[in-house]
């Protein structure tokens, strides 16, 4: 009932906070260090206002778009979120099903608690696979081949995790201690879970703390506690995109672009699209909001490849603003994760429905019949540098 009554994404956030243990909610909600970039992702949208054309008949609105050859009913994709089974049982399958029913793509994290084959079968729509090189090249190659055979239609390569960001909420909540399975080390932090008995019962029915079945090491699926160390030992470099291209013959989307130079480099290395992203403010704190970086990246690639963005999307008007500045579509992460944590499939569906209704209303009030009509003239954006391109030489 809480999910059904949600008017906006913030309502879903509050419902998730009530249902989830503190450590799990903060994993969704928190950012790195002082959380400046987390806040900046939202603030960036607030610095830009819309310029409506009135007395325009807009009986219907076309929200369809195409991203890397994939037709989408709405101009957004569900972003990859690791460890989603902490939020809700079989969460990746649940979210993929909701995305498919809405006609949009779902992106599965490498650090999924569900088999990638099961997630693909759960969706009636397109599913993308997000790649970390956890476990090394051989392990990553095996997961890419599994994704290709299962029918995934795009590979999303995340490049901004050379080391995990300092997420202070996680430290205070005892995440490192909780994943050790050592009762003595876990003891000071278990109250968070005992305070949410319904969540705890569902968590144990779903198998308890998951391993990662899509990262198969010689010893078996990767353990939760091994993720941070594995990422540091197998960070993605530009050279890796070359062998990844040899293994994967479909579209490649490079996620984690902050600068024009990196956008041009991604295009030069064969990416089909880039995602302007600061990992939701969870990696390097103190960088600009993704929406602020978007115009620079769009100008840098100059139509050679598609540009997407994520970070701070909470309303349909945020999506409209991103499309006005040249994004082909956006990735939505926390907005649907709150829904997932609040009520599983119903929560994800409600998050999608809220954003869809927001989009239609915003387009009609702007006087636009289609997302393809959106352009910079729909914005009054003094704080957005729409023509900025870094002066550094293109990296070939």
C-alpha positions in Angstrom: 0.0 0.0 0.0 2.9 2.4 0.7 4.2 1.8 -2.8 0.8 2.3 -4.4 0.4 5.6 -2.6 3.8 6.9 -3.7 3.4 10.2 -5.6 7.1 10.7 -6.4 10.4 9.0 -6.1 11.0 10.6 -2.7 8.0 8.8 -1.4 9.5 5.5 -2.5 12.8 6.5 -0.8 11.0 7.1 2.5 9.2 3.7 2.1 12.5 2.0 1.4 14.0 3.6 4.5 11.2 2.2 6.7 11.5 -1.3 5.3 15.2 -1.8 5.0 17.9 -2.2 7.6 20.0 0.9 8.0 23.1 -0.6 6.4 21.2 -1.7 3.4 19.3 1.6 3.0 22.5 3.6 3.3 24.2 1.4 0.7 21.5 2.6 -1.8 21.3 6.2 -0.5 24.8 7.1 0.4 27.8 8.5 -1.5 31.5 8.9 -1.1 33.3 10.9 1.6 31.5 14.2 2.3 28.8 13.4 -0.4 29.5 16.6 -2.2 29.1 15.0 -5.6 26.0 13.1 -4.5 24.4 16.4 -3.7 25.8 18.1 -6.8 24.2 15.5 -9.1 20.8 16.8 -7.8 21.7 20.4 -7.5 22.9 20.6 -11.2 19.3 20.0 -12.4 18.0 22.7 -10.1 20.3 25.4 -11.7 18.5 24.9 -15.1 14.9 26.0 -15.8 12.5 25.1 -18.6 11.1 27.4 -21.3 7.6 26.3 -22.3 5.8 27.0 -25.6 2.2 27.5 -24.7 -1.0 27.2 -26.8 0.4 24.2 -28.5 -1.8 21.1 -29.1 -0.1 18.0 -27.7 -2.8 15.3 -27.6 -0.3 12.5 -27.4 3.4 12.4 -26.6 5.9 10.0 -28.2 8.4 8.8 -25.6 10.1 6.2 -27.8 13.8 6.3 -28.6 16.6 4.0 -29.8 19.9 3.5 -28.0 22.7 1.5 -29.6 20.2 -0.1 -31.9 17.8 -1.1 -29.1 14.3 0.3 -29.3 13.0 1.7 -26.0 9.4 2.7 -25.1 10.8 5.3 -22.7 14.1 7.3 -22.9 15.6 5.7 -19.9 17.3 2.4 -18.9 17.5 0.8 -15.5 21.2 1.2 -14.4 23.3 -1.6 -13.0 23.2 -1.9 -9.2 25.3 -4.5 -7.5 24.1 -6.7 -4.6 20.5 -5.9 -5.3 19.4 -9.0 -3.6 20.1 -7.2 -0.3 17.1 -5.0 -1.2 14.6 -7.7 -2.1 14.5 -11.5 -2.8 15.6 -12.3 -6.4 15.8 -8.6 -7.0 17.7 -8.6 -10.3 15.1 -10.9 -11.8 12.3 -8.8 -10.3 13.7 -5.5 -11.7 14.4 -7.0 -15.1 10.8 -8.3 -15.4 9.4 -4.8 -14.5 11.7 -3.2 -17.1 10.7 -5.6 -19.8 7.0 -5.0 -19.1 7.6 -1.3 -19.5 9.5 -1.8 -22.8 12.8 -0.6 -21.5 16.2 -2.2 -21.0 17.6 -3.5 -17.7 21.3 -3.5 -17.1 22.6 -6.4 -14.9 25.6 -5.7 -12.7 28.5 -8.2 -12.7 27.9 -8.3 -9.0 24.5 -9.7 -9.3 23.2 -12.3 -6.8 21.2 -14.0 -9.6 22.5 -16.0 -12.5 22.7 -13.8 -15.6 20.8 -16.5 -17.5 17.9 -16.4 -15.0 17.8 -12.6 -15.2 17.6 -12.6 -19.0 14.8 -15.1 -19.0 12.9 -13.0 -16.4 12.7 -10.1 -18.8 10.4 -9.7 -21.9 12.6 -6.8 -23.1 16.2 -6.0 -23.8 18.8 -6.8 -21.1 22.4 -5.3 -21.0 25.3 -6.7 -19.1 27.6 -4.4 -17.1 31.2 -5.6 -16.9 33.8 -5.4 -14.2 37.0 -7.3 -14.7 36.6 -9.0 -11.3 38.5 -12.2 -11.3 40.8 -11.2 -14.1 40.6 -11.4 -17.9 39.8 -15.1 -18.1 36.9 -14.8 -15.7 35.6 -11.8 -17.4 35.8 -13.4 -20.8 33.8 -16.3 -19.6 31.0 -14.0 -18.3 31.0 -12.1 -21.5 30.5 -15.3 -23.5 27.8 -16.4 -21.2 26.0 -13.0 -21.6 26.3 -13.3 -25.4 24.9 -16.8 -25.4 22.0 -15.8 -23.1 20.9 -13.0 -25.4 22.2 -9.8 -23.8 22.2 -7.1 -26.4 24.8 -4.6 -25.1 27.9 -4.7 -22.9 28.4 -1.8 -20.5 32.0 -1.4 -19.4 32.5 0.6 -16.2 35.8 2.4 -16.1 35.7 4.5 -12.9 36.5 1.9 -10.2 40.2 1.7 -10.0 39.6 1.5 -6.2 36.3 1.6 -4.3 35.2 5.0 -3.1 35.3 5.9 0.6 31.7 5.4 1.5 31.6 6.6 5.1 28.1 5.4 5.8 29.1 1.9 5.0 32.1 2.1 7.3 30.0 3.4 10.2 27.4 0.7 9.5 30.0 -2.1 9.8 29.7 -3.4 6.2 33.3 -4.8 6.3 32.6 -6.6 9.6 29.2 -7.9 8.5 30.5 -9.7 5.4 33.2 -11.6 7.4 30.6 -14.0 8.8 32.6 -13.8 12.1 30.0 -13.6 14.9 32.3 -11.6 17.2 33.0 -8.9 14.6 29.4 -8.8 13.4 27.9 -8.5 16.8 28.0 -4.7 17.3 26.1 -4.2 14.0 23.4 -6.9 13.9 20.9 -4.7 15.7 20.2 -3.0 12.3 18.8 -6.3 10.9 17.0 -7.4 14.1 15.1 -4.2 13.9 13.6 -5.2 10.5 12.3 -8.8 11.2 10.2 -9.0 8.0 13.2 -8.0 5.9 15.4 -10.4 7.8 13.0 -13.4 7.3 12.8 -12.7 3.5 16.6 -12.3 3.3 17.2 -15.8 4.8 14.4 -17.3 2.7 16.3 -16.0 -0.3 19.5 -17.7 0.8 21.1 -15.1 3.1 24.3 -13.3 2.0 24.8 -14.0 -1.6 27.9 -15.0 -3.6 28.3 -13.7 -7.1 27.4 -16.5 -9.5 28.5 -14.6 -12.6 32.1 -14.2 -11.3 33.3 -17.8 -11.3 36.8 -18.3 -9.9 38.6 -21.6 -9.7 37.4 -21.9 -6.1 33.8 -21.2 -7.1 31.6 -18.0 -7.2 33.2 -14.9 -5.8 32.4 -14.2 -2.2 31.0 -10.9 -1.1 34.0 -10.0 1.0 36.4 -10.3 -1.9 34.9 -7.7 -4.2 37.0 -4.7 -3.2 40.3 -6.4 -3.5 39.4 -8.0 -6.8 38.4 -4.7 -8.4 41.7 -3.1 -7.4 43.7 -6.0 -8.9 41.8 -5.9 -12.2 40.9 -2.3 -13.1 39.8 -1.5 -16.6 42.2 0.3 -18.9 41.8 1.6 -22.5 43.8 -1.3 -23.7 41.3 -3.7 -22.2 38.6 -2.4 -24.6 40.5 -3.9 -27.5 40.4 -7.5 -26.3 36.8 -7.0 -25.0 35.9 -5.9 -28.5 37.4 -9.2 -29.8 35.3 -11.2 -27.4 32.0 -9.2 -27.7 30.7 -8.4 -31.2 27.7 -6.3 -30.0 27.4 -2.7 -28.9 29.8 -1.5 -26.2 28.8 1.3 -23.8 31.6 2.9 -21.8 30.3 4.1 -18.4 32.1 6.5 -16.1 33.0 9.4 -18.4 33.8 12.7 -16.7 35.7 14.7 -19.4 35.8 15.5 -23.1 39.2 13.8 -23.5 37.9 10.5 -22.1 34.8 10.7 -24.3 37.0 11.1 -27.4 39.2 8.3 -26.3 36.3 6.0 -25.8 35.1 6.7 -29.3 38.6 6.1 -30.7 38.7 2.7 -28.9 35.5 1.6 -30.6 32.8 2.4 -28.1 29.3 2.8 -29.5 28.1 5.0 -26.7 29.3 6.6 -23.5 27.6 7.2 -20.2 28.5 10.5 -18.4 28.6 9.2 -14.9 30.4 9.8 -11.6 29.0 6.5 -10.2 26.2 8.2 -8.5 28.6 10.2 -6.3 30.0 7.0 -4.9 33.6 7.1 -6.2 35.6 10.3 -6.4 34.0 13.0 -4.3 34.4 16.6 -5.4 33.7 16.1 -9.1 31.0 18.0 -11.0 27.5 16.7 -11.3 26.9 14.5 -14.4 24.4 17.0 -15.9 27.1 19.7 -15.7 29.5 17.5 -17.7 27.0 16.4 -20.3 27.3 19.4 -22.7 31.1 19.1 -22.8 30.9 15.4 -23.7 28.2 15.8 -26.3 30.2 18.5 -28.0 33.4 16.4 -27.8 32.0 13.3 -29.6 30.2 15.5 -32.1 27.7 12.9 -33.1 30.2 10.1 -33.7 28.7 8.0 -30.9 25.7 8.2 -28.6 25.8 9.9 -25.2 23.9 8.9 -22.2 24.1 10.1 -18.6 23.2 9.0 -15.1 23.3 10.7 -11.7 20.6 12.5 -9.8 17.6 11.5 -11.9 14.5 11.8 -9.6 11.8 13.3 -11.9 10.8 13.1 -15.5 11.7 16.8 -15.9 15.3 15.8 -15.1 15.2 13.3 -18.0 13.8 16.0 -20.2 16.6 18.4 -19.3 19.2 15.8 -20.1 17.7 15.1 -23.5 17.5 18.8 -24.2 21.3 19.0 -23.8 22.0 16.1 -26.2 21.7 12.8 -24.2 20.1 10.0 -26.2 18.7 8.6 -23.0 19.5 8.4 -19.3 20.3 5.6 -16.8 18.1 5.5 -13.7 19.6 3.9 -10.6 18.6 5.0 -7.2 15.1 6.0 -8.4 14.2 2.3 -9.1 16.4 1.0 -6.3 14.2 2.8 -3.8 11.2 1.2 -5.3 12.8 -2.2 -5.2 13.7 -1.7 -1.5 10.2 -0.4 -0.8 8.2 -3.2 -2.4 10.0 -5.4 -5.0 8.4 -5.6 -8.4 5.5 -3.3 -7.4 8.0 -0.7 -6.3 10.1 -0.8 -9.5 6.9 -0.6 -11.6 5.7 2.3 -9.6 9.0 4.1 -10.0 8.8 3.6 -13.8 5.2 4.8 -13.9 6.0 7.9 -11.9 8.8 8.8 -14.3 6.6 8.0 -17.4 3.8 10.2 -16.1 6.3 13.0 -15.3 7.7 12.8 -18.8 4.3 13.1 -20.5 3.2 16.0 -18.3 6.5 17.8 -18.8 6.5 17.4 -22.6 2.8 18.6 -22.9 3.5 21.6 -20.7 6.6 22.4 -22.8 4.6 22.1 -26.0 6.5 19.1 -27.4 4.9 16.1 -29.0 7.9 13.9 -28.9 11.2 13.5 -27.1 12.9 14.0 -30.5 11.6 17.6 -30.4 13.7 18.4 -27.3 16.7 20.7 -27.8 18.6 23.4 -25.9 16.0 26.1 -26.8 13.7 24.4 -24.3 16.0 25.4 -21.5 17.2 28.6 -19.9 20.5 27.4 -18.7 22.9 30.1 -17.7 24.8 27.8 -15.4 25.3 25.1 -18.0 28.3 25.6 -20.4 26.6 24.3 -23.5 29.6 25.0 -25.8 32.4 24.0 -23.5 34.9 21.5 -25.0 38.3 20.9 -23.4 41.2 22.2 -25.4 43.3 19.1 -25.0 44.3 17.3 -28.2 42.2 14.4 -29.2 43.7 11.1 -28.1 43.9 8.8 -31.1 
